[in-house]
Amino acid sequence: MDKKWSNFLLPYEQAVSELTTKFLSLKKQYAAARKHVPIELVVGRVKPVGSILEKMERRQIDSATLENSMEDIAGIRIMCQFVDDIYQLVKLIRKRRDLNVVEERDYIANKKVSGYRSYHIVVKYPVEMIEGRKVILAEIQIRTLAMNFWATIEHSLNYKYRGNFPQELNQRLQRAAEAAFQLDQEMSAIRSEIKEAQEVFSYHRYNEEK
């Protein structure tokens, strides 16, 4: 990576690090308060330069407008156990004062044709650099573990077929997406039982770690 790209990506790397830490801290707060933890996993990444260039070409984005035109250079992914957890986190993110929500896309209520489900939130997030404050765009994706499993497999296959899936594979992926969502619905149906068991387990583990 040349120095130009390295310098350009610095604030995005900082944003990913800070946002990841904040959501992991939020997870710990729920556990310490002995409340249901709506966050299972948090991961973050900065889009590789090759992917940025490919997307710029595909969407005809000029380098002069890159910062305002590409929303997912900095990306945070939050995985939850239940669909309801996703919407709980969405409400919490809307209330935060350390970031500003600029766009929301609910691909759970309105799934993509492929079967993809997730909740996307584009935020403006300020990072403190030595030159001063810089506000960047970042994307937060929130999905269940089942949704994430399907999306990860689909993403890998997309690289192989470049989006042009054979018809049979495409149909199988759509059926798998529905099966994953059915799993989420079944888990939601017994959520109270699961939460009660997890709260007992978390309480004992928290006391053992003290």
C-alpha positions as a Markdown table, in Angstrom:
| # | Residue | x | y | z |
|---|---|---|---|---|
| 1 | Met | 0.0 | 0.0 | 0.0 |
| 2 | Asp | 1.5 | 3.4 | -1.0 |
| 3 | Lys | 1.7 | 6.3 | 1.4 |
| 4 | Lys | -1.2 | 8.1 | -0.2 |
| 5 | Trp | -3.6 | 5.3 | 0.5 |
| 6 | Ser | -2.1 | 4.6 | 3.9 |
| 7 | Asn | -2.7 | 8.2 | 5.0 |
| 8 | Phe | -6.2 | 8.3 | 3.5 |
| 9 | Leu | -7.2 | 5.2 | 5.4 |
| 10 | Leu | -5.8 | 6.2 | 8.8 |
| 11 | Pro | -9.0 | 7.9 | 10.1 |
| 12 | Tyr | -11.1 | 4.9 | 8.9 |
| 13 | Glu | -8.8 | 2.5 | 10.8 |
| 14 | Gln | -9.2 | 4.7 | 13.9 |
| 15 | Ala | -13.0 | 4.8 | 13.5 |
| 16 | Val | -13.2 | 1.0 | 13.2 |
| 17 | Ser | -11.0 | 0.5 | 16.3 |
| 18 | Glu | -13.0 | 3.0 | 18.4 |
| 19 | Leu | -16.5 | 1.8 | 17.3 |
| 20 | Thr | -15.6 | -1.9 | 17.9 |
| 21 | Thr | -14.3 | -1.0 | 21.4 |
| 22 | Lys | -17.5 | 0.9 | 22.2 |
| 23 | Phe | -19.8 | -1.8 | 21.2 |
| 24 | Leu | -17.8 | -4.4 | 23.0 |
| 25 | Ser | -17.9 | -2.2 | 26.1 |
| 26 | Leu | -21.7 | -2.0 | 25.7 |
| 27 | Lys | -21.8 | -5.8 | 25.7 |
| 28 | Lys | -19.9 | -5.8 | 29.0 |
| 29 | Gln | -22.3 | -3.3 | 30.5 |
| 30 | Tyr | -25.3 | -5.4 | 29.8 |
| 31 | Ala | -23.6 | -8.5 | 31.3 |
| 32 | Ala | -22.5 | -6.6 | 34.4 |
| 33 | Ala | -26.1 | -5.3 | 34.9 |
| 34 | Arg | -27.3 | -8.9 | 34.6 |
| 35 | Lys | -29.5 | -7.9 | 31.6 |
| 36 | His | -30.0 | -9.8 | 28.4 |
| 37 | Val | -27.0 | -9.1 | 26.2 |
| 38 | Pro | -28.2 | -8.1 | 22.7 |
| 39 | Ile | -24.7 | -8.3 | 21.3 |
| 40 | Glu | -23.0 | -11.6 | 20.6 |
| 41 | Leu | -20.0 | -10.7 | 18.5 |
| 42 | Val | -18.5 | -7.4 | 17.1 |
| 43 | Val | -16.0 | -7.3 | 14.3 |
| 44 | Gly | -14.7 | -4.4 | 12.2 |
| 45 | Arg | -12.7 | -4.0 | 9.1 |
| 46 | Val | -11.4 | -1.2 | 6.7 |
| 47 | Lys | -12.2 | -1.9 | 3.1 |
| 48 | Pro | -9.0 | -3.1 | 1.2 |
| 49 | Val | -7.7 | -0.7 | -1.4 |
| 50 | Gly | -8.4 | -3.2 | -4.2 |
| 51 | Ser | -12.0 | -3.4 | -3.2 |
| 52 | Ile | -12.3 | 0.4 | -3.0 |
| 53 | Leu | -10.8 | 0.8 | -6.5 |
| 54 | Glu | -13.1 | -1.9 | -7.9 |
| 55 | Lys | -16.2 | -0.3 | -6.4 |
| 56 | Met | -15.1 | 3.2 | -7.6 |
| 57 | Glu | -14.9 | 1.8 | -11.1 |
| 58 | Arg | -18.2 | -0.1 | -10.9 |
| 59 | Arg | -20.1 | 2.8 | -9.5 |
| 60 | Gln | -18.2 | 5.5 | -11.4 |
| 61 | Ile | -17.0 | 7.2 | -8.2 |
| 62 | Asp | -14.5 | 10.0 | -8.6 |
| 63 | Ser | -11.5 | 10.1 | -6.2 |
| 64 | Ala | -12.5 | 13.7 | -5.4 |
| 65 | Thr | -15.8 | 12.6 | -4.0 |
| 66 | Leu | -14.8 | 9.3 | -2.6 |
| 67 | Glu | -15.1 | 10.2 | 1.1 |
| 68 | Asn | -18.8 | 11.3 | 0.6 |
| 69 | Ser | -19.8 | 8.7 | -2.0 |
| 70 | Met | -18.5 | 5.4 | -0.4 |
| 71 | Glu | -20.2 | 4.7 | 2.9 |
| 72 | Asp | -18.6 | 1.4 | 3.8 |
| 73 | Ile | -14.9 | 2.1 | 3.8 |
| 74 | Ala | -15.1 | 1.7 | 7.5 |
| 75 | Gly | -17.4 | -1.2 | 8.5 |
| 76 | Ile | -18.6 | -2.6 | 11.8 |
| 77 | Arg | -20.6 | -5.8 | 12.0 |
| 78 | Ile | -22.6 | -6.7 | 15.1 |
| 79 | Met | -24.0 | -10.2 | 15.5 |
| 80 | Cys | -27.0 | -10.9 | 17.7 |
| 81 | Gln | -28.8 | -14.0 | 18.9 |
| 82 | Phe | -32.4 | -12.8 | 18.1 |
| 83 | Val | -34.0 | -10.6 | 15.5 |
| 84 | Asp | -35.5 | -8.5 | 18.3 |
| 85 | Asp | -32.0 | -7.8 | 19.5 |
| 86 | Ile | -31.2 | -6.2 | 16.2 |
| 87 | Tyr | -34.0 | -3.6 | 16.6 |
| 88 | Gln | -33.1 | -3.0 | 20.2 |
| 89 | Leu | -29.6 | -2.1 | 19.1 |
| 90 | Val | -30.9 | 0.1 | 16.3 |
| 91 | Lys | -32.9 | 2.2 | 18.9 |
| 92 | Leu | -29.7 | 2.5 | 21.0 |
| 93 | Ile | -27.6 | 3.6 | 18.1 |
| 94 | Arg | -30.2 | 6.3 | 17.2 |
| 95 | Lys | -29.9 | 7.7 | 20.7 |
| 96 | Arg | -26.1 | 7.9 | 20.8 |
| 97 | Arg | -24.5 | 11.3 | 20.9 |
| 98 | Asp | -21.1 | 10.2 | 19.7 |
| 99 | Leu | -22.3 | 9.5 | 16.2 |
| 100 | Asn | -25.0 | 10.7 | 13.8 |
| 101 | Val | -27.3 | 8.3 | 11.9 |
| 102 | Val | -27.7 | 9.5 | 8.3 |
| 103 | Glu | -29.3 | 6.5 | 6.6 |
| 104 | Glu | -30.9 | 3.2 | 7.5 |
| 105 | Arg | -31.7 | 0.1 | 5.4 |
| 106 | Asp | -33.8 | -2.6 | 6.8 |
| 107 | Tyr | -33.0 | -5.7 | 4.8 |
| 108 | Ile | -34.7 | -7.9 | 7.4 |
| 109 | Ala | -38.3 | -6.6 | 6.8 |
| 110 | Asn | -37.4 | -6.0 | 3.2 |
| 111 | Lys | -35.0 | -8.8 | 2.2 |
| 112 | Lys | -33.0 | -8.7 | -1.0 |
| 113 | Val | -33.9 | -10.8 | -3.9 |
| 114 | Ser | -30.9 | -13.1 | -3.2 |
| 115 | Gly | -32.4 | -13.8 | 0.3 |
| 116 | Tyr | -29.9 | -11.5 | 2.1 |
| 117 | Arg | -31.1 | -10.2 | 5.4 |
| 118 | Ser | -29.3 | -7.6 | 7.6 |
| 119 | Tyr | -29.9 | -4.1 | 9.1 |
| 120 | His | -27.5 | -1.5 | 7.7 |
| 121 | Ile | -27.0 | 1.9 | 9.4 |
| 122 | Val | -24.8 | 4.6 | 7.8 |
| 123 | Val | -23.4 | 7.0 | 10.4 |
| 124 | Lys | -21.2 | 10.0 | 10.5 |
| 125 | Tyr | -18.5 | 9.5 | 13.1 |
| 126 | Pro | -15.9 | 12.0 | 14.3 |
| 127 | Val | -12.3 | 11.0 | 14.8 |
| 128 | Glu | -9.6 | 13.1 | 16.4 |
| 129 | Met | -6.5 | 13.3 | 14.2 |
| 130 | Ile | -3.4 | 15.4 | 14.8 |
| 131 | Glu | -4.7 | 17.8 | 12.2 |
| 132 | Gly | -8.0 | 18.2 | 14.1 |
| 133 | Arg | -11.4 | 16.5 | 14.0 |
| 134 | Lys | -12.4 | 14.6 | 10.9 |
| 135 | Val | -15.9 | 13.3 | 10.3 |
| 136 | Ile | -16.1 | 10.2 | 8.2 |
| 137 | Leu | -18.9 | 7.9 | 7.0 |
| 138 | Ala | -19.0 | 4.4 | 8.5 |
| 139 | Glu | -21.5 | 1.5 | 8.0 |
| 140 | Ile | -22.8 | -0.6 | 10.8 |
| 141 | Gln | -24.3 | -3.9 | 9.9 |
| 142 | Ile | -26.5 | -5.7 | 12.5 |
| 143 | Arg | -27.6 | -9.3 | 11.9 |
| 144 | Thr | -28.3 | -12.6 | 13.7 |
| 145 | Leu | -25.7 | -15.3 | 13.7 |
| 146 | Ala | -27.8 | -17.3 | 11.3 |
| 147 | Met | -28.0 | -14.4 | 8.9 |
| 148 | Asn | -24.3 | -13.9 | 9.1 |
| 149 | Phe | -23.5 | -17.5 | 8.4 |
| 150 | Trp | -25.6 | -17.3 | 5.2 |
| 151 | Ala | -24.1 | -13.9 | 4.1 |
| 152 | Thr | -20.5 | -15.1 | 4.7 |
| 153 | Ile | -21.1 | -18.2 | 2.4 |
| 154 | Glu | -22.9 | -16.1 | -0.2 |
| 155 | His | -20.1 | -13.5 | -0.2 |
| 156 | Ser | -17.5 | -16.2 | -0.8 |
| 157 | Leu | -19.5 | -17.8 | -3.7 |
| 158 | Asn | -20.0 | -14.3 | -5.2 |
| 159 | Tyr | -16.2 | -14.0 | -5.7 |
| 160 | Lys | -16.2 | -17.3 | -7.5 |
| 161 | Tyr | -19.2 | -16.5 | -9.8 |
| 162 | Arg | -18.9 | -12.7 | -9.8 |
| 163 | Gly | -22.6 | -12.5 | -9.0 |
| 164 | Asn | -23.7 | -14.7 | -11.9 |
| 165 | Phe | -24.8 | -17.8 | -9.9 |
| 166 | Pro | -26.0 | -20.9 | -11.7 |
| 167 | Gln | -29.7 | -21.2 | -11.5 |
| 168 | Glu | -29.7 | -24.3 | -9.3 |
| 169 | Leu | -27.1 | -22.8 | -6.9 |
| 170 | Asn | -29.1 | -19.5 | -6.7 |
| 171 | Gln | -32.3 | -21.4 | -5.8 |
| 172 | Arg | -30.4 | -23.4 | -3.1 |
| 173 | Leu | -29.0 | -20.2 | -1.7 |
| 174 | Gln | -32.5 | -18.7 | -1.5 |
| 175 | Arg | -33.9 | -21.8 | 0.2 |
| 176 | Ala | -30.9 | -21.7 | 2.6 |
| 177 | Ala | -31.7 | -18.0 | 3.4 |
| 178 | Glu | -35.3 | -18.9 | 4.2 |
| 179 | Ala | -34.1 | -21.8 | 6.4 |
| 180 | Ala | -31.8 | -19.5 | 8.3 |
| 181 | Phe | -34.6 | -17.1 | 8.9 |
| 182 | Gln | -36.9 | -19.9 | 10.0 |
| 183 | Leu | -34.3 | -20.8 | 12.5 |
| 184 | Asp | -34.3 | -17.2 | 13.8 |
| 185 | Gln | -38.0 | -17.3 | 14.2 |
| 186 | Glu | -38.0 | -20.6 | 16.0 |
| 187 | Met | -35.3 | -19.3 | 18.4 |
| 188 | Ser | -37.4 | -16.2 | 19.0 |
| 189 | Ala | -40.4 | -18.4 | 19.9 |
| 190 | Ile | -38.5 | -19.9 | 22.8 |
| 191 | Arg | -36.6 | -16.7 | 23.6 |
| 192 | Ser | -37.8 | -16.4 | 27.2 |
| 193 | Glu | -36.6 | -19.9 | 28.0 |
| 194 | Ile | -33.2 | -19.2 | 26.4 |
| 195 | Lys | -32.8 | -15.8 | 28.1 |
| 196 | Glu | -33.6 | -17.3 | 31.5 |
| 197 | Ala | -31.0 | -20.0 | 31.1 |
| 198 | Gln | -28.4 | -17.5 | 29.8 |
| 199 | Glu | -29.0 | -15.1 | 32.6 |
| 200 | Val | -28.3 | -17.8 | 35.2 |
| 201 | Phe | -25.2 | -18.9 | 33.4 |
| 202 | Ser | -23.9 | -15.3 | 33.0 |
| 203 | Tyr | -24.5 | -14.5 | 36.6 |
| 204 | His | -22.4 | -17.5 | 37.8 |
| 205 | Arg | -19.7 | -16.8 | 35.3 |
| 206 | Tyr | -19.5 | -13.1 | 36.2 |
| 207 | Asn | -19.2 | -14.0 | 39.9 |
| 208 | Glu | -16.5 | -16.5 | 39.2 |
| 209 | Glu | -14.4 | -13.9 | 37.2 |
| 210 | Lys | -14.6 | -11.3 | 39.9 |
